[in-house]
Amino acid sequence: MGRIIVRLDRVMADRKIGLNELSEQVGIANVNLSKLKNGHVSAIRFSTLIAICEALRCQPGDLLEYAADET
């Protein structure tokens, strides 16, 4: 089974926005946004994804990437 790679850190760097600022704009606790950024989550609510996309002016595909197993 493949996996989903979270590219939030890359998009944040491209937009020159820090974790604290994004956390305030999105309305998500800093610690939860940090877990998402570091790929330590197994799910994300669509409402959260929408809020992040609106704050960063991006598409969900900019934040999430599918990687197939190499076997």
N, C-alpha and C positions, 0 to 999 in steps of 0.2 A: 504494500500500500504506500502511496506517495505521501507527501506532507505539504503543509502550507508554510511558507516563509513570510514573516512579517517584515516589511521594508519601511516601517514608520520612521526609524532613525534616519534613513537616507532622505526621505521626503522632508523631514524636519530640518535636516542640514541644508538641503536645497533651498528651503524657504527661510532659512536663518531664524528659526524659532526655537526657543528653549522649552524644556519640559514644563516648567512652572507656568509660562505664558500659555502654552497649549492647554494645560490642565485647567486654567482659569477660563479660557475661551470655550472649552468643550463642556465644562462642568463635571469633570471626572476627577476623583481623588488622584493626587500625584503618584501615589504608590501603585494604583491600578493602571494608570497610564504607563508607568515605568515597566510594569510586568508585561504589558502588551508590547511595548517598544522592544523589550528584550526577548520576546517570543516565549514567555513563561505562562501562556494562557492556552486553553484548549477550545475556547469559544469566544465570540464577540456578538453583542446584540446589534441588530441592524440600526437601531436608534443611535448607538454609540458610533458605529461606522459612519453614519450620515453626518453626525456632529463633527467628527474628525475631518471628513471630506469637505464639509462646509468651511471649517476653520482654516484648512490648508489649501483650499481651492484645488482639489484633486479628485481623481476617480478612485473607486475601490481597487481597481487593478494596479494603481500606482502604489498601493499599500500592501497588497497581498499577492503572492506569487506561488504557483503550484510547482512542486519539484517531484518528478517521478523517481521511484526507487531505481538504483543503478544495477539491480540484479537481473 
